[in-house]
Amino acid sequence: MVGIIGVACAAAFFIRNQDRGKADDRFEPVGWQTLSDFKYDTHEVLNDIDGGRPFTRSDDVIPTQVKALDGHQVAVTGFIMPLRLKKGLVTEFLLFKDQAACCFGPAAKMNHYIRVKMKTEGFPPPGTLVIYTAYGLLRVGEINVQGYLTGIYELEAEKVVEQKG
């Protein structure tokens, strides 16, 4: 019984940390173990200037080894939640570390998702619980929209590939 559990745990670790996309030497496989294995909590700060709307902030720091990925061509595998469609194709989406953060569990932490914008026309909307690999240029750093911290990762995707099996 212990052997079976050990094999199952090893398989889960391997799946979580590998890039399941087809090999493409232009893109460096980056796993969620690298992107999410650090504390990055957020909190709201009251804003008296803009009508009292709270801003999201973090006192945590993105590790140097993660910041070093900024500007790299990467391949990251995860679950998709479409944000924008154009002519029935997904052109912008969030790529999540796991399906719980994507669709079923508590809100995802800032280092558990990547905002992805397609450089191409897009792809058909995904089915539920389908795993994809996004390939493209990664940007790492705090992303603020109108003073509101919205994320720490962006990817300009050249392609997105559904992972079979």
ZAFI-399968 format. One line per 8 residues: number of its first residue (from 0); their letters; for each residue y, z, x of N, C-alpha, C. Coordinates in Angstrom, 1 decimal. Layout:
! residues N
NUM	A	Y Z X Y Z X Y Z X; ... .
//
This chain:
! residues 165
0	MVGIIGVA	-1.2 0.0 0.8 0.0 0.0 0.0 1.3 0.0 0.9; 1.3 0.8 1.9 2.4 0.9 2.8 2.6 -0.5 3.5; 1.5 -1.1 3.8 1.7 -2.5 4.5 2.3 -3.5 3.5; 2.0 -3.5 2.3 2.5 -4.4 1.3 4.0 -4.1 1.1; 4.4 -2.9 1.0 5.8 -2.5 0.9 6.6 -2.9 2.1; 6.0 -2.7 3.3 6.7 -3.1 4.5 6.9 -4.6 4.6; 5.9 -5.4 4.2 6.0 -6.9 4.2 7.1 -7.3 3.2; 7.1 -6.7 2.0 8.1 -7.0 1.0 9.5 -6.7 1.5 .
8	CAAAFFIR	9.7 -5.5 2.1 11.0 -5.2 2.7 11.4 -6.1 3.8; 10.5 -6.5 4.6 10.8 -7.5 5.7 11.2 -8.8 5.1; 10.5 -9.3 4.1 10.9 -10.5 3.4 12.2 -10.5 2.8; 12.5 -9.4 2.1 13.8 -9.2 1.5 14.9 -9.2 2.5; 14.7 -8.6 3.7 15.7 -8.5 4.8 15.9 -10.0 5.3; 14.8 -10.7 5.5 14.9 -12.1 6.0 15.7 -13.0 5.1; 15.4 -12.9 3.8 16.1 -13.7 2.8 17.6 -13.4 2.7; 17.9 -12.1 2.8 19.3 -11.7 2.7 20.1 -12.1 3.9 .
16	NQDRGKAD	19.5 -12.3 5.0 20.3 -12.5 6.2 20.1 -14.0 6.8; 19.4 -14.8 6.1 19.2 -16.1 6.6 20.1 -17.1 5.8; 20.3 -18.3 6.4 21.0 -19.4 5.7 19.9 -20.2 5.2; 19.7 -20.4 3.9 18.6 -21.1 3.3 19.0 -22.6 3.2; 20.2 -23.0 3.6 20.6 -24.4 3.5 19.8 -25.2 4.6; 19.9 -26.6 4.4 19.3 -27.5 5.4 20.2 -27.4 6.7; 19.5 -27.5 7.8 20.2 -27.4 9.1 21.3 -28.5 9.1; 22.5 -28.1 9.6 23.6 -28.9 9.8 24.4 -28.3 11.0 .
24	DRFEPVGW	24.3 -29.0 12.1 24.8 -28.4 13.3 26.3 -28.2 13.3; 27.0 -28.7 12.4 28.4 -28.6 12.3 28.8 -27.2 11.8; 27.9 -26.5 11.1 28.2 -25.2 10.4 27.4 -24.1 11.0; 28.0 -23.0 11.3 27.4 -21.8 11.8 26.9 -20.9 10.6; 25.6 -20.7 10.5 25.1 -19.8 9.4 25.7 -18.4 9.6; 26.3 -17.9 8.6 26.9 -16.5 8.6 26.3 -15.8 7.4; 25.7 -14.7 7.6 25.0 -13.9 6.6 26.0 -12.8 6.0; 25.6 -12.3 4.8 26.4 -11.2 4.2 26.3 -10.0 5.0 .
32	QTLSDFKY	25.3 -9.8 5.8 25.2 -8.6 6.7 26.4 -8.6 7.6; 26.8 -9.7 8.1 28.0 -9.8 8.9 29.3 -9.6 8.1; 29.4 -10.3 6.9 30.6 -10.3 6.1 30.9 -9.0 5.3; 29.8 -8.3 5.0 30.0 -7.1 4.1 29.6 -5.8 4.7; 29.1 -5.8 5.9 28.6 -4.5 6.5 29.7 -3.6 7.1; 30.8 -3.4 6.4 31.8 -2.5 6.8 32.6 -2.0 5.6; 33.2 -0.9 5.8 34.0 -0.3 4.6 35.3 -1.1 4.4; 35.5 -1.5 3.2 36.8 -2.2 2.8 37.1 -1.8 1.4 .
40	DTHEVLND	37.5 -0.6 1.2 37.8 -0.1 -0.2 39.3 -0.5 -0.5; 39.6 -0.6 -1.8 40.9 -0.9 -2.3 41.4 0.2 -3.2; 42.7 0.3 -3.4 43.3 1.2 -4.3 44.6 0.6 -4.8; 45.1 1.1 -6.0 46.3 0.6 -6.6 47.5 1.4 -6.1; 48.6 0.7 -5.9 49.9 1.4 -5.5 50.9 1.0 -6.6; 51.5 2.0 -7.2 52.5 1.7 -8.2 53.7 1.0 -7.6; 54.2 0.1 -8.4 55.3 -0.8 -8.0 56.5 -0.6 -9.0; 57.5 0.1 -8.6 58.7 0.4 -9.5 59.6 -0.8 -9.6 .
48	IDGGRPFT	59.5 -1.8 -8.7 60.4 -2.9 -8.7 60.1 -4.0 -9.7; 58.8 -4.4 -9.8 58.4 -5.5 -10.6 57.8 -5.0 -12.0; 58.5 -4.2 -12.7 58.1 -3.7 -14.0 56.9 -2.7 -13.9; 56.7 -2.1 -12.8 55.7 -1.1 -12.7 54.3 -1.6 -12.6; 54.1 -2.9 -12.4 52.8 -3.5 -12.2 52.2 -3.0 -10.9; 51.0 -2.4 -10.9 50.4 -1.8 -9.7 49.9 -3.0 -8.7; 50.1 -2.7 -7.5 49.6 -3.6 -6.4 48.2 -3.1 -5.9; 47.4 -4.0 -5.5 46.1 -3.6 -4.9 46.3 -3.6 -3.4 .
56	RSDDVIPT	45.9 -2.6 -2.7 46.0 -2.4 -1.2 44.7 -1.9 -0.7; 44.6 -2.0 0.7 43.5 -1.3 1.4 44.0 -0.7 2.6; 43.5 0.5 3.0 43.8 1.1 4.2 42.8 0.8 5.3; 41.8 0.1 4.9 40.7 -0.2 5.8 41.0 -1.5 6.6; 40.3 -1.7 7.7 40.6 -2.8 8.6 39.4 -3.7 8.7; 39.6 -5.0 8.8 38.6 -6.0 8.9 38.2 -5.9 10.4; 36.9 -5.7 10.7 36.4 -5.6 12.1 36.8 -6.9 12.9; 37.0 -6.7 14.2 37.3 -7.7 15.1 36.3 -8.9 15.1 .
64	QVKALDGH	35.0 -8.5 15.1 34.0 -9.5 15.1 33.9 -10.4 13.9; 34.4 -9.8 12.8 34.5 -10.6 11.5 35.8 -11.4 11.5; 36.9 -10.9 12.0 38.1 -11.7 12.1 37.9 -12.9 13.0; 37.0 -12.7 14.0 36.8 -13.8 15.0 36.2 -15.0 14.3; 35.7 -14.9 13.1 35.1 -16.0 12.3 36.2 -16.9 11.7; 37.4 -16.4 11.7 38.5 -17.2 11.1 38.7 -18.5 11.8; 38.7 -19.6 11.0 38.8 -20.9 11.5 37.5 -21.6 11.9; 36.4 -20.9 11.7 35.1 -21.5 12.0 34.5 -22.2 10.8 .
72	QVAVTGFI	33.7 -23.3 11.2 32.9 -24.0 10.2 31.6 -23.2 10.0; 31.4 -22.7 8.7 30.3 -21.8 8.5 29.5 -22.3 7.3; 28.3 -21.7 7.1 27.4 -21.9 6.0 27.1 -20.5 5.5; 27.4 -20.2 4.2 27.2 -18.9 3.6 26.4 -19.1 2.3; 25.4 -18.3 2.1 24.6 -18.4 0.9 24.8 -17.3 -0.1; 24.9 -17.6 -1.4 25.1 -16.5 -2.4 25.1 -17.1 -3.8; 25.6 -16.2 -4.7 25.6 -16.6 -6.1 27.0 -17.0 -6.5; 27.1 -18.0 -7.4 28.4 -18.6 -7.8 28.8 -18.1 -9.2 .
80	MPLRLKKG	30.2 -17.9 -9.3 30.8 -17.7 -10.5 32.0 -18.7 -10.6; 31.9 -19.7 -11.4 32.9 -20.8 -11.4 34.3 -20.2 -11.9; 35.4 -20.7 -11.3 36.7 -20.3 -11.6 37.5 -21.5 -12.3; 37.3 -22.6 -11.7 38.0 -23.8 -12.2 37.1 -25.0 -12.2; 37.2 -25.8 -13.3 36.5 -27.0 -13.5 37.5 -28.2 -13.7; 37.1 -29.3 -13.1 37.9 -30.5 -13.3 36.9 -31.7 -13.7; 37.1 -32.2 -14.9 36.2 -33.3 -15.4 34.8 -32.8 -15.4; 34.6 -31.6 -15.8 33.2 -31.0 -15.9 32.6 -30.6 -14.6 .
88	LVTEFLLF	33.3 -30.6 -13.5 32.7 -30.3 -12.2 33.5 -29.0 -11.7; 32.7 -28.1 -11.0 33.3 -26.9 -10.4 34.1 -27.3 -9.2; 35.3 -26.9 -9.2 36.2 -27.2 -8.0 36.6 -26.0 -7.3; 36.5 -24.8 -7.9 36.9 -23.6 -7.3 35.9 -22.5 -7.9; 35.4 -21.6 -7.0 34.5 -20.6 -7.5 34.5 -19.4 -6.6; 33.9 -18.3 -7.0 33.6 -17.2 -6.2 32.2 -17.2 -5.7; 31.9 -17.0 -4.5 30.6 -16.9 -3.9 30.3 -15.5 -3.6; 29.3 -14.9 -4.3 29.0 -13.5 -4.2 27.8 -13.2 -3.3 .
96	KDQAACCF	27.8 -12.0 -2.7 26.8 -11.5 -1.9 25.5 -11.4 -2.7; 25.6 -10.9 -3.9 24.4 -10.6 -4.7 24.7 -10.9 -6.2; 23.6 -11.0 -7.0 23.8 -11.3 -8.4 24.4 -10.2 -9.2; 24.2 -9.0 -8.8 24.8 -7.8 -9.5 26.3 -7.9 -9.5; 26.8 -8.1 -8.3 28.3 -8.2 -8.2 28.8 -9.4 -8.9; 28.0 -10.5 -8.9 28.4 -11.7 -9.6 28.5 -11.6 -11.1; 27.5 -11.0 -11.7 27.4 -11.1 -13.1 27.0 -9.8 -13.9; 26.4 -8.9 -13.3 25.7 -7.8 -14.0 26.2 -6.4 -13.7 .
104	GPAAKMNH	26.7 -6.2 -12.5 27.0 -4.8 -12.1 28.5 -4.5 -12.0; 28.8 -3.5 -11.2 30.2 -3.1 -11.1 31.0 -4.2 -10.4; 32.3 -4.1 -10.4 33.1 -5.0 -9.7 32.8 -5.1 -8.2; 32.8 -6.3 -7.7 32.5 -6.5 -6.3 33.6 -6.0 -5.4; 33.2 -5.5 -4.2 34.1 -5.1 -3.2 34.7 -6.4 -2.6; 35.9 -6.2 -2.0 36.6 -7.4 -1.4 35.7 -8.1 -0.3; 34.9 -7.4 0.4 34.1 -8.0 1.4 32.7 -8.5 0.9; 32.5 -8.5 -0.4 31.3 -9.0 -1.0 31.4 -10.3 -1.7 .
112	YIRVKMKT	32.6 -11.0 -1.6 32.7 -12.3 -2.1 33.7 -13.2 -1.3; 33.6 -14.5 -1.5 34.4 -15.4 -0.9 35.0 -16.3 -2.0; 36.3 -16.6 -2.0 36.9 -17.5 -2.9 36.8 -18.9 -2.2; 36.1 -19.8 -2.9 35.8 -21.1 -2.4 36.5 -22.2 -3.2; 37.2 -23.1 -2.4 37.8 -24.3 -3.0 37.2 -25.5 -2.4; 36.8 -26.4 -3.3 36.1 -27.7 -2.9 37.1 -28.7 -2.3; 36.7 -29.3 -1.2 37.5 -30.4 -0.7 37.2 -31.7 -1.4; 36.0 -31.8 -2.0 35.5 -32.9 -2.7 35.7 -32.8 -4.2 .
120	EGFPPPGT	35.2 -33.7 -5.0 35.4 -33.7 -6.4 34.7 -32.5 -7.1; 33.8 -31.8 -6.5 33.1 -30.7 -7.1 31.7 -31.0 -7.4; 31.0 -30.1 -8.1 29.6 -30.2 -8.4 29.4 -29.6 -9.9; 28.3 -30.0 -10.5 28.0 -29.5 -11.8 27.9 -28.0 -11.9; 28.3 -27.4 -13.0 28.2 -25.9 -13.1 26.8 -25.4 -12.9; 26.7 -24.3 -12.2 25.3 -23.8 -11.9 24.7 -23.1 -13.1; 23.4 -23.0 -13.0 22.6 -22.2 -14.0 22.7 -20.8 -13.5; 22.3 -19.9 -14.3 22.3 -18.5 -14.0 21.3 -18.1 -12.9 .
128	LVIYTAYG	21.6 -17.2 -12.1 20.7 -16.7 -11.0 20.2 -17.8 -10.1; 21.1 -18.8 -9.8 20.8 -19.9 -8.9 21.5 -19.6 -7.6; 20.8 -19.7 -6.5 21.4 -19.4 -5.2 21.9 -20.8 -4.6; 23.1 -20.7 -4.0 23.8 -21.8 -3.4 24.2 -21.5 -2.0; 24.3 -22.5 -1.1 24.9 -22.4 0.2 26.2 -23.3 0.2; 27.3 -22.6 0.6 28.6 -23.3 0.7 28.9 -23.6 2.2; 29.3 -24.8 2.5 29.6 -25.2 3.9 31.0 -25.6 4.0; 31.7 -24.9 5.0 33.1 -25.3 5.1 33.9 -24.4 6.1 .
136	LLRVGEIN	35.2 -24.6 6.1 36.1 -23.8 7.0 36.4 -22.5 6.4; 36.1 -21.4 7.1 36.3 -20.0 6.7 37.6 -19.5 7.1; 38.3 -18.8 6.2 39.6 -18.1 6.6 39.3 -16.6 6.3; 39.7 -15.8 7.3 39.5 -14.3 7.2 40.8 -13.6 7.4; 41.1 -12.8 6.5 42.4 -12.0 6.5 42.8 -11.6 5.1; 43.7 -10.7 5.0 44.1 -10.3 3.6 44.8 -11.4 2.9; 44.4 -11.7 1.7 45.0 -12.7 0.9 45.8 -12.1 -0.2; 47.1 -12.2 -0.2 48.0 -11.6 -1.2 48.6 -12.7 -2.1 .
144	VQGYLTGI	48.5 -12.5 -3.4 49.2 -13.4 -4.3 50.2 -12.5 -5.1; 51.4 -12.8 -4.9 52.5 -12.1 -5.6 52.4 -10.6 -5.3; 52.1 -10.2 -4.1 52.0 -8.8 -3.7 50.7 -8.2 -4.0; 49.8 -8.9 -4.6 48.5 -8.3 -5.1 47.4 -8.8 -4.2; 46.7 -7.9 -3.6 45.6 -8.2 -2.7 44.4 -8.8 -3.5; 44.1 -10.0 -3.3 43.0 -10.7 -4.1 41.7 -10.9 -3.4; 41.7 -10.8 -2.1 40.5 -11.0 -1.3 40.8 -11.0 0.2; 39.7 -11.1 0.9 39.8 -11.2 2.4 39.1 -12.5 3.0 .
152	YELEAEKV	38.4 -13.2 2.1 37.8 -14.4 2.6 38.1 -15.6 1.7; 38.4 -16.8 2.3 38.5 -18.0 1.6 37.7 -19.1 2.4; 37.2 -20.0 1.6 36.4 -21.1 2.3 36.8 -22.4 1.7; 37.1 -23.4 2.5 37.4 -24.7 2.1 36.2 -25.5 2.3; 35.4 -25.7 1.2 34.1 -26.3 1.2 34.0 -27.8 1.3; 33.2 -28.3 2.2 32.9 -29.7 2.3 31.8 -30.0 1.3; 30.8 -29.1 1.2 29.7 -29.3 0.3 29.1 -28.0 -0.1; 28.4 -28.0 -1.2 27.7 -26.9 -1.8 26.3 -27.4 -2.2 .
160	VEQKG	25.3 -26.7 -1.7 23.9 -27.1 -1.9 23.1 -26.0 -2.6; 22.5 -26.4 -3.8 21.6 -25.5 -4.5 20.4 -25.2 -3.6; 19.9 -24.0 -3.6 18.8 -23.6 -2.8 17.5 -23.6 -3.7; 16.5 -24.3 -3.3 15.3 -24.4 -4.1 14.3 -23.3 -3.6; 13.6 -22.7 -4.6 12.6 -21.8 -4.2 13.0 -20.5 -3.7 .
//
